[in-house]
Structures are given as structure tokens and as C-alpha cells.
Amino acid sequence: MDKREIKTKRSIINAFLQLRHQKPLERITVKELSELAEISKATFYLHYKDIYDLSDTLEKETVQSVLTNIPHPEYFLSDHKQFMEELLFSFHAQQNIIDILFSDSRSHILPQSIEQALKEYIFKLEPQKKDDARFNILLTHQILGGFYAYTEHRQQFSDDEIIDVISEITIRAIKE
């Protein structure tokens, strides 16, 4: 990719994030994005099929970044508290872009994508877990529940308090 293409893509992404911060994805048009990015609509279409393709690309990059920042995803199998710390700190590190990209009608996509990617990773390590209902439900509960509990309470409680409670719930669920 040459410098001009990099600059154009950066301009498109910055304009998109600015618009997305102001309004729902469904209300953003290629015309207004192109005007804000100071490019033609044709230039936009050289890079993306439509606004949803751009959003999807950025969402996938953010999910990958969250996953990359979890140093030990295998800890889900052995050290739930450490796993939740790593997961929530990974969310926290990406919080600004998460708040923009995964708001409104897109809020469910991040935790579901994280859960799916972690399942794939864990099932490679332990394929027998794939058909284990208890394990799968617990993973869903920990990822989705942890994410929503964190986002719902992050303004009111510290990360440590949230992690402690989520870990306690998970450990109790495992023991029962």
C-alpha cells in the first residue's frame, strides 16, 4: 500500500469514527462521509462496498485487538480470575473505539465475537469441550455476562471490584 492509499484510508476511517460518534451507523451516508473525509464517493467505493463493510472491517480489527491483548486465553480453563482480569483490561484498553463502534444496534457484536473466537481457541486446545453443555454455557455466561456487567458498572465501581465479583460468580458456578 502506498502513502497516498494509507492517507486516504486513514481519512475515511477518521471521518467514519467522527460520524459514528455522533449518530447510529444506519444514519451515516457515503456522501456525508466522503465530504468529511474530503474524498470522492468513487474513492470510498474503491476501498469499501458500503458503510456497513467499513464498519464491519473496523469491528473485526477491534475484536482482534481485544483478543491479542489477552496474554493467556487458556486461563479460562484454569484461572478464571486472571482470565477475567486480562479480558476486562483488554476491553478497557480499547474502550474509546469500543464505545464508538459497538454502540446502539451494534452493542451485541463485540461480546459475541469475543466469545466465538475464544471458543475456537479453546476447542483447539481441548476438542472434547465442544460438546460439553456446561462448559459452553459457563463460557457464554462469563464472556457475555462479564462484558455487560463491566460496561454497566464501570462508571460506578473499580475494575478490581467488578473482576472480583465476576470471578466469584464464575468460581461458584464451576463448583456447583
C-alpha positions in Angstrom: 0.0 0.0 0.0 1.4 3.4 -1.0 1.4 6.5 1.2 -1.5 8.1 -0.7 -3.7 5.0 -0.2 -2.7 4.8 3.5 -3.6 8.5 3.9 -6.9 8.0 2.1 -7.9 5.1 4.3 -6.9 6.9 7.4 -9.1 9.9 6.3 -12.0 7.6 5.6 -11.7 5.9 9.0 -11.3 9.1 10.9 -14.3 10.6 9.2 -16.3 7.5 9.9 -15.4 7.4 13.6 -16.3 11.1 13.9 -19.7 10.5 12.3 -20.2 7.2 14.2 -19.6 9.0 17.5 -22.4 11.4 16.6 -25.0 9.1 15.2 -26.1 5.5 14.6 -24.5 3.5 11.8 -27.8 3.3 9.9 -27.9 7.1 9.6 -24.4 7.6 8.1 -24.2 8.1 4.3 -21.3 7.6 2.0 -22.0 11.1 0.7 -21.5 12.8 4.1 -18.5 10.6 5.0 -16.9 11.4 1.7 -17.4 15.1 2.2 -16.0 15.0 5.7 -13.0 12.8 4.5 -12.5 15.2 1.6 -12.6 12.4 -1.0 -15.0 11.4 -3.8 -17.6 8.8 -3.3 -15.8 6.8 -6.0 -12.7 6.8 -3.9 -14.7 5.5 -0.9 -16.0 2.7 -3.1 -12.5 1.7 -4.2 -11.9 0.7 -0.6 -15.3 -0.5 0.8 -18.5 -1.8 -0.6 -20.6 0.4 1.7 -20.8 1.9 5.1 -21.5 -1.5 6.7 -18.4 -3.0 5.1 -16.3 -0.3 6.6 -17.9 -0.7 10.0 -17.5 -4.5 9.8 -13.9 -4.1 8.9 -13.2 -1.8 11.9 -15.2 -4.0 14.2 -13.2 -7.1 13.2 -9.9 -5.2 13.7 -11.1 -4.1 17.2 -12.1 -7.6 18.2 -8.8 -8.9 17.0 -7.0 -6.2 19.0 -9.0 -7.2 22.2 -8.1 -10.8 21.7 -4.4 -10.0 21.0 -4.3 -8.1 24.3 -5.4 -11.2 26.3 -2.0 -12.7 27.1 -3.3 -16.1 28.4 -6.7 -17.0 26.9 -6.1 -20.6 28.1 -6.5 -19.3 31.7 -10.3 -19.6 31.1 -9.6 -23.3 31.7 -7.6 -22.9 34.9 -7.5 -19.5 36.4 -10.8 -17.7 35.9 -9.9 -14.6 38.0 -6.8 -14.0 36.0 -8.6 -14.6 32.8 -11.3 -12.1 33.7 -8.6 -9.5 34.6 -6.9 -10.0 31.3 -10.2 -9.9 29.4 -11.6 -6.8 31.1 -8.3 -4.9 30.9 -8.2 -5.8 27.2 -11.7 -4.3 26.9 -10.6 -1.3 28.9 -7.5 -0.7 26.7 -9.8 -0.4 23.6 -12.7 1.4 25.4 -12.8 4.5 23.3 -13.1 2.7 20.0 -15.4 0.1 21.5 -17.8 2.9 22.7 -17.9 4.3 19.2 -18.1 1.2 17.1 -20.2 -1.0 19.3 -23.0 1.3 20.4 -26.7 1.4 19.5 -27.7 -1.6 17.3 -24.1 -2.9 17.3 -23.6 -3.3 21.0 -24.1 -7.1 21.0 -21.5 -7.8 18.3 -18.3 -7.3 20.4 -19.0 -9.8 23.2 -20.4 -12.4 20.8 -17.4 -12.1 18.6 -15.0 -12.4 21.6 -16.9 -15.5 22.8 -16.8 -17.1 19.3 -13.1 -16.5 18.9 -12.3 -17.8 22.4 -14.4 -20.9 21.8 -12.4 -21.6 18.6 -9.2 -21.2 20.5 -10.2 -23.3 23.5 -11.7 -26.1 21.3 -8.3 -26.4 19.5 -6.7 -27.0 22.9 -9.5 -29.2 24.2 -11.7 -30.5 21.5 -13.8 -32.6 23.9 -15.1 -29.3 25.4 -17.0 -28.6 22.2 -19.9 -30.9 23.1 -19.8 -30.1 26.9 -23.0 -28.1 27.5 -22.0 -27.0 31.0 -18.6 -25.7 29.7 -20.2 -23.8 26.8 -22.9 -22.2 28.9 -20.3 -21.2 31.5 -18.1 -19.7 28.8 -21.1 -17.7 27.4 -22.0 -16.6 30.9 -18.5 -15.5 31.7 -17.8 -13.6 28.5 -21.2 -12.1 27.8 -22.1 -11.6 31.5 -18.7 -10.3 32.3 -18.8 -7.8 29.4 -22.2 -6.5 30.2 -21.5 -6.4 34.0 -18.3 -4.5 33.3 -19.8 -2.0 30.9 -22.9 -1.4 33.1 -20.9 -0.8 36.3 -17.5 0.6 35.1 -18.6 4.2 36.0 -19.7 3.2 39.5 -17.2 0.6 40.6 -13.5 -0.1 40.2 -12.2 -2.7 37.7 -10.9 -4.7 40.6 -14.3 -4.8 42.3 -16.0 -5.8 39.1 -13.4 -8.5 38.4 -13.7 -9.9 41.9 -17.5 -10.2 41.7 -17.5 -11.8 38.2 -14.7 -14.2 39.2 -16.6 -15.2 42.4 -19.7 -15.9 40.4 -17.8 -18.0 37.9 -15.9 -19.9 40.5 -19.2 -20.7 42.3 -20.8 -21.8 39.1 -17.9 -24.2 38.4 -18.0 -25.7 41.8 -21.7 -26.5 41.7 
